[in-house]
């Protein structure tokens, strides 16, 4: 992960996007990775492990997370501003800061009420990654949350395909008729610029997406390899 710096505001990388200068370093790559993984664990998966309480909408007090990082991770230098800067520069838009609170915008494996997310400007078509073997069953039975508490949909074929590559070699992309879902009373929420959440997708809204060729950037290739290698080590 790129290091976190500040100059004309916080940014990821070596040079300020405004003036091109190196700015002041806030976290090196290792620290960014450690804090990001801890944030995900607290806000998405297991807050009780860190003695953090989330409210019904998934918010936690930033001061509590700072205390955890200082005591449990030995990061005595970390402050409220470090957490805010990390959240605001997250390249995948995973976090939302609201005053003294922070929450994850998606990816929860614990029950969280995200019905306060915006439900406007939902694309007419959304996309869901599956596999060629599972797609026929999905189209017959519909889609329901499995390892996550919400179904995650992408706004573009490309985003869905790239997301699928983190898990399998050749994702099969399904088309979701979001417009018809909403017209029929199903709720879809916008959690980031390209990620949308819903609780269930009945089969009548699901079809095969038209195939699109997808070329990965070098950064995407490296990140996919990093995540898949990490998951492989966990399974061993």
N, C-alpha and C positions, 0 to 999 in steps of 0.2 A: 504494500500500500504506500502511496506517496506520503511524504512527510507533511505536517501541518505547519503553516507559517502565517504571519500577519504583516501587513504593510498598509495598504489602503483597504483594510478589512481582512478577514481571514481567507486563506486559500490553500489548496493542495498543490504541492510541487515545489520547484526550485526558484521560480521567478514570479514576482507580483504581476498579475494580468493587467494591471493599470499602468505601472511605470517600468516594469521589466527588471526591477532591482530584487535582490534576494530576500529582503525583509528580515523579520525576526522569527526564529524557529520557536514553535510552541510545543511540538511533539515530533520525535523522530519516527521513522517507519515502524520500528518495533513497538513503540509506545502507542502509535495510532492503532496498530493491530490489536494490542492488548486491551486498550480502552474500548475499541469497537466490539470486540468479542464479549467483554464484560457487559457493555450496554445491551447487546442482543440477548444475553443470558437473563439479565434482570428484567428487561422490558417486554421480551417475547416469550420466554420459556419458564423461568424458575425464580421469580422474585423472592420467594420464601427462603431459598438457600442463602440469600444475602441479607435477610431480615429487612427487606424493603416491601412496603405495602403499595399496591397500585389501586387507584380508584376505579370505579366501574368502567370508565372510558380508557383505562390503560395508562393514566398519567402517574408519574412518581415525582417526588421532590428532588430537584437536582442536588440540593445540599446533602441529602441522604446518599446519593450515588457518589458524590465527592468523598464523603466519609468512608464508604466502602473501599474506594480505590486507594485512599490514603492508608487505611488500616490493613486491609486484606491483601492489597497488591504492592504495598510499600511505596506508593507514589505520593510522597509527602508534599511535593511541589504543586500538585494538581489543584485547580480552583474551579469555581462556577464558570468563569469565562472560557476555560479550556473545553468544558463539556458543550457549551453553547456553540463555540467555534467549530468543534467536531461535527455537531449536528447540522449546522447551517451549511457546511461544505461537503456533507456526505454525497458522493456522486450518484447514489441510487435513491436519494430522497427518503431514507428510511426513518427519519425522526422528525418530530414536530415539537418545537419549544413554545410554551405559552406562559410567559412571565417566569415564575420560579419552578415551573413544572416541565417535564419532558415525557414523550411517549413514542413508541414505535408506531409507524403508520400501517404496517402490514407484517406478515410472517409469524403471527402468534400461534403458539401451540396450546395456549391457555385461553379460557373464555374471557373475551373482552368485548364490550359493547362499542362498536365503531359507527353506530347509526347517526352520530353527530358529524360525520364526514359529509362533504358536499355531494349532492346527488344530481347536480345540473351538468350540462355539457358532456353527457355520456355519449360516446360514439355509437352510431347505429349498429356497427359490427364490432365484436370483440373476439379475442382468440384465446384458445386453451391448448397447452401442450400435452400430448399423450404419446402413445407408441402405436406402431402399426398393428401390433397384436391386441392391444387393449381398446383401440378406437371403436371397433364394432360393438363391444359390450357397453362402452360409454354412451354411444348413440342410442342404444336400446334401453339402458337403465337410467340415464341421466347422470348428473355430476353432483356429488355431495362432499362436504369436507371430510378429509381422511386424517392425515398427520397434522393439518393446520385447522384452526377454528373457523376460517373463512376460505371460500374458493377464490383463488387469485386468477384474474384475467388480464390479458395484455391488450393494449390499444392498437398494436400493429402485429402483422404476421412475423416480422423480423424479430421484434422483442420477444414474442412467444417462443420462437425457434431458438434464439440465443439462450433464453432462460432454461429451455429444455435440455440444452447441451451440457448444463452443469450436472445432469443426472444420467442421461443416456446418449449414445452415439448419434442416433438419427431420429430426432423427435418427429412425431406425426401431429400436424396442427389441425385443430378443429375450429370451425367457424361458429360463433355464438350470435344469434339474432337478438342483440340487446334491445333494439327498438321494440320488437314484439314483446319481449319480456316485460319491459317497463309499461307498455300499453296494457298488458294483462295484469298489472298490479305487482309484479316482482320488483324488489328494491335492489338497485345497484349503486355502489358508492365509489367515489373517486378518491383514492388514497395518495396518488402522486400523479405526475404528468402522464404516466403510461401504465399505471397499475390500477385495476378496478376490482372491487370486492363484492361478493354476493353470498347468500347462504345456500342456495340450491339452484340447479339448472335442470328443469324437466327435459326429457329427450326431444320434444317437439321443437326446441329452439337450437338443436345441435345438428351440424352437417360438416362434411369434409371441406376444409378450406382449399381454395385454388393454390397449387404449388407456386412458391416464389423462390428464386435462387437467392441465397444469403451468403455474403462474403464477410468473414470476421475481420475485425481490426486486430492488430498485433496485441493491443492491450486486452481485448476480449479473449484472445487465445491464451494469453498468459494467466489471466484470472480464472478461466475455466479449468486450465491444467492445475493451477494451485488448489482450487476447491476440490476437484476430483481426487487429487493426490491425498489431500487431507482426509477426505471421506474414506478413501481406500485404507489409510492407516488405521482409522477408527474401526473398520470392519475386520482387521487382522487380529 
